[in-house]
Amino acid sequence: MTIRTRLALQFAAILAVTLLVFSVVIYFFTYHSRREFFSESLFARARIVAHVYLDGTNRGDQDSQASYRRYLRQFYRTLPEEEVRVFDAQNHVVFQEGKPGQQSNLIGFLGLVRKDGREVVLESDYRQTVGLLYRDAHRGDFVVVASSVDADSRQKLADLRTVLTTGLLATFVIVGIGGWFFAGQALLPMQRIVHEVDSITASDLHHRLSQADGQDEVSLLAQRFNRLLDRLETAFAGQRTFVRDASHELRTPLTVLIGQLEVALMQQERTPQEYRHVLQSTLDAARLLKDLTNGLLQIARASDDPSQVPLTLVRLDELLLQAHEEVLRRHPTCRVDLDFSEPQGPARIAPYTVRGNEALLLSAFLNILENACKFSVGRAAPVVAALRAPAGRVQLEVRDQGVGMTDFDRRQVFVPFFRADAVRNVPGHGIGLPLTAKIMELHHGEVRVESELGHGTTVVLDLPAVLS
C-alpha cells in the first residue's frame, strides 16, 4: 500500500470516527430530551386528570368525564393510544379514559409511585407510562397513571437516523476522495525527489536534489540527501585519486623489475658481477614494492570499522623506546634524542597510558620518526622526540631541522601519495602521514604538522589518556 493511499484512508477513518461519535452524541441527547419532554407532557396530563376527577366527584361522574374531555380539547391534542387511570388508596380504579395499555406488574408500579411520588416506565415501541401521586386533604391519596405512545419522537428519531447515516456515508466518500487528492499534492515533492534520485548515477554524483530550499520535512530530507551526495562525491573522488596514485607508485618498481630482467635476458653471457648487480637492483625494486604494498594494507586496516580493531592499554613511553630502537636500526646515522617530560595535573600511576592498538600506534610512531630522519640527512642538529602528558592527554612531539616544506605542501601532506617538491629526491611513497592521520582518527586523536621551508618540521600526535 502506498503512502498516498494510507494517508487518504487514515484521514478518512479519523474523520469518519469523529463524525460517528458526534452523530451518536447528537442522537443520544436528542433521544433523551424528547423522552423527557414527552414524560413531562404525560405528567401534565396526569395532573389535569387529578384536578378534574376531584372536582367532578363533587358533582357526579358524568360531569367529571365531560369536564375532563372539555379540558383535553381545550389544552391538549389527543395522544396516540392514550390511557389515563386514577387509583384510590386500595389500588382500585376509580376513573379510566382511553385504550388500556400493556403495563405489567401494576401493583409494584403503584407501590413505587406511592413511595417516590412519581415514576416513569419506558415500554416497547416508544410507549411511556408515568405515575403521579396526588394528595387531597379530604379524599386522601390517589395515584394517577397516564400512558401513551410517543409517535412523534419515533418518526423524528427515525428521520434523524436516516440523515445522520446518509451524511456519514457521504462525508466518508467525500473525505476519501479529498484525502486522496490532497495526499497526492502533499507527496508531490517526494515523487520529484524519487525521480531525481533515480537519475543520479556514479558518473554524475555532482547533481543535487532541487527540493532542498524550504523548511518543511521534505526539504530537510533533501538537504540531508544532498549532504550524503557531497560525502559520496568526495569519497569517490578520493578513491579515484587513490587508485590513480597507487597505480602510478606500483608501476615504478614493477617497471624496474621488468626492465632489469629483460636486459639480463637480452645478453646470453654476463659476468657474475653483472648478474649480481641485476639481482641487487631487482631485490631493491621488490623491497620497494613490498614496502608500498604494506603501506597500502596498513591504510586499509586503519580505515576499518573501529569496532573491529582490538584495543588494549598501551604504554606510549615503552612504545616510543621500541620505535626509537627500530628507527636507529633502519637509519644508523640518524641521531634521535628522547625527552620524557613530567606529567601535568593530578598524579597518575601510568601517565603515558592510552587505550589503543599497539601495532597501529607503533606504525604511526615509526612513520613520524622515520620521516624526520629521512628529511634531516646531512643536518647536524638531532631529531628530538618529546613525550608529554598534559591533563587528560598524551602528546608525542617530533622536531627536526630538515628541509621543511611550504605552507601549500603542508596542507597536502595528508593526501595519499603526495610528495612535496622539496623532498622528491628523498626515497618514499607519500603514505606515511596519511596512514598516521588514519590511525589517529581511529584512536580519537589528532595529528598536527607545523613546518617552514628550510627550517625543519614539527609533528605532534595527540591522544586521549587513560585516567587511573
C-alpha positions in Angstrom: 0.0 0.0 0.0 1.4 3.4 -1.0 1.8 6.2 1.5 -0.8 8.2 -0.5 -3.4 5.5 -0.1 -2.5 5.0 3.5 -2.8 8.7 4.3 -6.1 9.0 2.5 -7.6 6.0 4.3 -6.2 7.2 7.7 -7.6 10.7 7.2 -11.0 9.4 6.1 -11.1 6.9 9.0 -10.2 9.6 11.6 -12.9 11.9 10.3 -15.4 9.1 10.0 -14.8 8.1 13.6 -15.1 11.7 14.7 -18.4 12.2 12.9 -19.7 8.9 14.1 -19.0 9.8 17.7 -20.5 13.3 17.1 -23.6 11.7 15.5 -24.1 9.2 18.3 -23.8 12.1 20.8 -26.4 14.1 18.9 -28.8 11.2 18.6 -28.3 10.3 22.3 -29.1 13.8 23.6 -32.0 14.2 21.1 -33.5 10.9 22.2 -33.2 11.8 25.9 -34.5 15.3 25.5 -37.6 14.2 23.6 -38.2 11.4 26.1 -38.1 13.8 29.0 -40.3 16.3 27.1 -42.9 13.5 26.4 -42.7 12.4 30.1 -43.4 15.9 31.3 -46.4 16.0 28.9 -47.8 12.9 30.4 -47.2 14.2 34.0 -49.1 17.4 33.0 -51.9 15.3 31.6 -52.0 13.3 34.9 -52.2 16.5 37.0 -55.1 17.8 34.9 -56.9 14.4 35.3 -56.4 14.5 39.1 -57.8 18.1 39.3 -60.8 17.3 37.1 -61.5 14.0 38.8 -61.6 15.5 42.3 -63.7 18.4 41.0 -66.0 16.0 39.3 -66.6 13.7 42.2 -68.3 16.6 44.0 -70.7 17.0 41.1 -71.1 13.4 39.7 -69.3 11.1 37.4 -70.9 12.3 34.2 -69.9 15.9 34.9 -66.4 14.8 35.8 -65.9 13.0 32.5 -67.5 15.8 30.5 -65.2 18.3 32.3 -62.2 16.0 31.6 -62.9 15.8 27.9 -63.5 19.6 27.7 -60.1 20.3 29.3 -58.4 17.8 26.9 -59.9 19.6 23.8 -59.1 23.0 25.2 -55.5 22.5 26.3 -54.1 19.3 24.6 -54.4 17.3 21.5 -55.3 13.6 21.9 -52.1 11.5 22.2 -51.7 8.2 20.3 -53.1 5.2 22.2 -53.6 7.4 25.2 -54.9 5.9 28.5 -55.4 7.6 31.9 -56.4 5.9 35.1 -57.0 7.0 38.7 -56.4 4.6 41.6 -57.6 5.1 45.2 -55.8 4.1 48.3 -56.8 0.4 47.9 -55.4 0.4 44.3 -58.9 0.3 42.8 -59.6 2.1 39.5 -62.0 4.9 40.2 -61.6 6.7 36.9 -60.4 5.5 33.4 -60.2 7.0 30.0 -58.7 5.7 26.8 -57.5 2.4 25.4 -55.9 0.1 28.1 -52.1 -0.3 27.8 -49.7 -3.2 28.3 -48.4 -2.1 31.7 -47.3 -5.2 33.6 -46.6 -5.5 37.4 -49.1 -2.8 38.1 -49.1 -3.3 41.9 -45.4 -2.9 42.1 -45.5 0.2 39.9 -48.2 1.8 42.1 -46.1 1.0 45.2 -43.1 2.8 43.7 -45.2 5.8 42.9 -46.6 6.0 46.4 -43.0 5.7 47.7 -41.3 8.2 45.4 -44.1 10.5 44.4 -43.6 9.9 40.7 -42.3 7.2 38.4 -41.6 6.7 34.7 -41.6 3.4 32.8 -40.3 3.0 29.2 -42.1 0.2 27.3 -41.5 -1.2 23.9 -42.2 0.8 20.7 -41.8 4.2 22.3 -44.6 3.7 24.8 -44.2 5.5 28.1 -46.2 5.2 31.3 -46.0 7.7 34.1 -47.4 7.6 37.6 -48.1 10.6 39.8 -49.1 10.7 43.5 -51.8 13.2 44.1 -52.7 14.2 47.7 -56.0 15.5 48.8 -56.9 16.7 52.3 -60.5 15.4 52.1 -60.3 12.4 49.8 -56.9 11.0 50.7 -54.1 10.0 48.3 -54.6 9.0 44.7 -52.3 7.6 42.0 -52.8 8.9 38.5 -51.4 6.7 35.7 -51.0 8.1 32.2 -49.8 6.1 29.3 -49.2 6.9 25.6 -47.1 6.2 22.5 -44.6 8.9 21.5 -45.2 8.5 17.8 -43.8 11.9 17.0 -40.4 11.1 18.6 -40.4 7.7 16.8 -40.8 9.4 13.5 -38.4 12.3 14.2 -35.7 10.0 15.5 -36.1 7.7 12.5 -35.6 10.7 10.3 -32.6 11.8 12.3 -31.0 8.4 12.0 -31.5 8.4 8.2 -30.0 11.9 7.9 -27.0 11.1 10.1 -26.3 7.8 8.4 -26.6 9.3 4.9 -24.4 12.3 5.9 -21.8 10.0 7.5 -21.5 7.8 4.4 -21.5 10.8 2.0 -18.8 12.5 4.2 -16.7 9.4 4.2 -16.8 9.3 0.4 -16.1 13.0 0.0 -13.2 12.9 2.6 -11.7 9.8 1.0 -11.6 11.4 -2.4 -10.4 14.7 -1.0 -7.8 13.0 1.2 -6.5 11.1 -1.9 -6.2 14.3 -3.8 -4.5 16.4 -1.0 -2.2 13.4 -0.1 -1.1 13.4 -3.7 -0.4 17.1 -3.6 1.5 16.8 -0.3 3.6 13.9 -1.6 4.3 15.5 -4.9 7.8 16.8 -3.7 8.6 13.3 -2.6 7.8 12.0 -6.1 10.1 14.6 -7.6 12.8 13.5 -5.2 12.4 9.9 -6.2 12.6 10.8 -9.9 15.7 12.9 -9.3 17.4 10.2 -7.2 16.7 7.6 -9.9 18.6 9.8 -12.4 21.7 10.1 -10.2 24.4 7.6 -11.0 28.0 7.0 -10.0 29.2 9.1 -13.0 27.2 12.2 -12.1 27.3 12.5 -8.4 27.6 16.3 -8.7 23.8 16.5 -9.3 21.8 17.7 -6.3 18.1 17.5 -5.4 16.1 20.6 -6.2 13.6 20.3 -3.2 16.1 21.5 -0.5 15.3 25.2 -0.3 12.4 25.0 2.1 11.9 24.4 5.8 9.5 21.5 5.8 10.3 17.8 6.4 10.7 17.1 2.7 13.2 19.9 2.3 15.1 18.7 5.3 15.2 15.2 3.8 16.5 16.6 0.5 19.2 18.7 2.4 20.4 15.6 4.3 20.5 13.6 1.0 22.5 16.4 -0.7 25.0 16.3 2.2 25.2 12.5 1.7 25.9 13.1 -2.0 28.6 15.6 -1.0 30.3 12.9 1.1 29.9 10.3 -1.6 31.3 12.5 -4.2 34.3 13.3 -2.0 34.8 9.6 -1.3 34.6 8.7 -4.9 37.0 11.4 -5.9 39.4 10.3 -3.2 39.0 6.7 -4.3 39.8 7.6 -7.9 42.8 9.7 -6.8 44.0 6.9 -4.5 43.7 4.3 -7.3 45.4 6.5 -9.8 48.3 7.4 -7.4 48.7 3.9 -6.2 48.8 2.5 -9.7 51.5 5.1 -10.5 53.5 4.2 -7.5 53.2 0.5 -8.0 54.1 0.8 -11.7 57.5 2.3 -10.9 59.1 -0.7 -9.1 57.4 -3.1 -11.4 58.9 -1.3 -14.4 62.3 -1.5 -12.8 61.9 -5.2 -12.2 60.7 -5.9 -15.7 63.4 -3.7 -17.2 66.2 -5.3 -15.3 65.1 -8.8 -16.1 64.6 -8.1 -19.8 68.1 -6.6 -20.0 69.5 -9.6 -18.3 67.8 -12.0 -20.7 68.9 -10.0 -23.8 72.6 -10.9 -23.3 73.4 -14.6 -23.3 76.7 -14.3 -21.4 77.3 -11.9 -18.5 79.8 -11.8 -15.7 78.9 -12.8 -12.2 79.3 -9.2 -11.1 76.7 -8.1 -13.7 74.3 -10.8 -12.6 74.8 -9.8 -9.0 74.1 -6.1 -9.9 70.9 -7.2 -11.7 69.8 -9.3 -8.8 70.5 -6.5 -6.4 68.5 -4.0 -8.5 65.6 -6.4 -8.7 65.8 -7.1 -5.0 65.7 -3.3 -4.2 62.7 -2.9 -6.5 61.0 -5.9 -4.9 61.6 -4.4 -1.4 60.2 -1.1 -2.6 57.2 -2.9 -3.9 56.8 -4.7 -0.6 57.0 -1.5 1.4 54.5 0.2 -0.8 52.1 -2.8 -0.6 52.5 -2.9 3.2 51.7 0.8 3.4 48.5 0.3 1.4 47.4 -2.6 3.5 48.1 -0.5 6.7 46.0 2.4 5.3 43.2 -0.1 4.6 43.4 -1.5 8.1 43.5 1.9 9.7 40.3 2.7 7.7 38.4 -0.3 9.1 35.4 -0.1 11.4 36.9 0.9 14.8 34.7 -1.8 16.5 36.6 -4.4 14.6 40.1 -3.2 15.8 41.2 -4.7 19.1 42.1 -2.1 21.7 44.2 -2.6 24.8 46.0 -0.4 27.3 49.3 0.7 25.7 52.2 2.5 27.4 53.4 5.1 24.9 56.7 5.6 26.7 57.6 2.0 26.2 56.3 2.1 22.6 58.4 5.2 21.9 61.5 3.3 23.1 60.7 0.4 20.8 60.1 2.7 17.9 63.4 4.6 18.7 65.3 1.3 18.6 63.8 0.3 15.2 64.4 3.7 13.6 68.1 3.5 14.7 68.4 0.1 13.1 66.9 1.4 9.8 68.9 4.7 9.9 72.1 4.1 11.8 73.5 7.6 11.0 70.4 9.4 12.4 70.5 10.8 15.9 67.2 10.8 17.8 67.1 12.4 21.3 64.2 11.4 23.6 62.6 13.8 26.1 60.2 12.5 28.7 58.5 15.4 30.4 57.0 15.3 33.8 53.2 14.7 33.7 50.9 17.7 34.5 47.7 17.7 36.5 46.9 15.1 39.2 49.4 12.4 39.8 48.7 9.2 37.8 50.1 5.7 38.2 50.5 5.3 34.4 50.7 8.9 32.9 51.6 7.8 29.4 48.9 5.1 29.1 46.3 5.2 26.3 43.7 2.7 25.0 44.6 1.7 21.5 46.1 -0.9 19.1 49.7 -1.4 19.8 50.7 -2.4 16.2 49.0 0.6 14.6 50.4 3.1 17.2 53.9 1.7 16.6 53.4 2.1 12.9 52.4 5.8 13.5 55.4 6.4 15.7 57.8 4.8 13.2 56.3 6.9 10.3 56.9 10.1 12.1 60.4 9.3 13.3 61.5 7.8 10.0 60.2 10.8 8.1 62.2 13.1 10.5 65.3 11.1 9.9 64.9 10.9 6.1 64.3 14.6 5.8 67.2 15.6 8.1 70.0 13.8 6.3 73.2 15.9 6.3 72.0 18.1 9.2 74.0 18.4 12.4 71.0 19.1 14.6 69.4 15.9 16.0 65.8 14.8 15.8 64.0 15.4 19.1 61.1 13.2 20.2 59.4 14.7 23.3 56.6 12.7 25.1 54.4 14.9 27.3 51.3 14.1 29.4 49.2 17.2 29.9 45.9 16.9 31.8 43.8 14.2 30.2 46.1 13.9 27.1 49.3 12.2 25.9 51.3 14.0 23.2 54.3 13.0 21.1 56.2 15.9 19.5 58.8 15.1 16.9 61.0 18.0 15.8 63.6 18.0 13.1 65.8 20.7 11.4 65.4 19.2 7.9 64.4 20.7 4.6 60.8 21.7 5.8 58.0 22.5 3.4 55.9 25.3 2.1 52.5 26.2 3.5 50.8 24.8 0.4 52.7 21.5 0.8 51.9 21.3 4.5 48.1 21.4 3.7 48.5 18.5 1.2 50.6 16.1 3.4 47.6 14.0 4.4 46.7 13.2 0.8 47.9 9.7 0.0 51.0 9.6 -2.3 51.5 13.3 -2.2 55.2 14.3 -2.3 56.4 17.9 -1.7 58.7 19.4 -4.3 61.5 19.9 -1.8 61.7 16.2 -0.9 61.1 14.4 -4.3 64.7 13.3 -4.3 64.2 11.5 -0.9 63.0 7.9 -1.1 59.4 7.4 -0.1 55.9 6.8 -1.2 53.8 9.6 0.4 51.7 7.3 2.5 53.4 7.8 6.0 51.5 10.9 7.2 48.1 9.8 5.6 48.5 6.5 7.4 49.3 8.2 10.7 46.3 10.5 10.3 44.0 7.4 9.8 45.5 5.8 12.9 45.0 8.9 15.0 41.4 9.2 13.8 40.8 5.6 14.8 42.1 6.3 18.3 40.1 9.6 18.6 43.3 11.6 18.5 44.7 14.1 16.0 47.9 14.9 14.2 49.2 18.4 13.7 52.1 19.5 11.3 54.0 22.7 11.6 56.7 23.4 9.0 58.7 26.2 7.4 60.8 25.7 4.3 64.4 25.4 5.2 63.8 25.5 9.0 62.5 22.0 9.7 59.2 20.3 10.6 57.3 19.6 13.9 54.7 16.8 14.0 52.5 16.4 17.1 50.5 13.3 17.8 47.7 14.0 20.4 45.8 11.1 22.1 43.4 10.9 25.0 44.9 9.4 28.1 43.5 6.7 30.3 42.9 8.2 33.8 43.7 5.9 36.7 
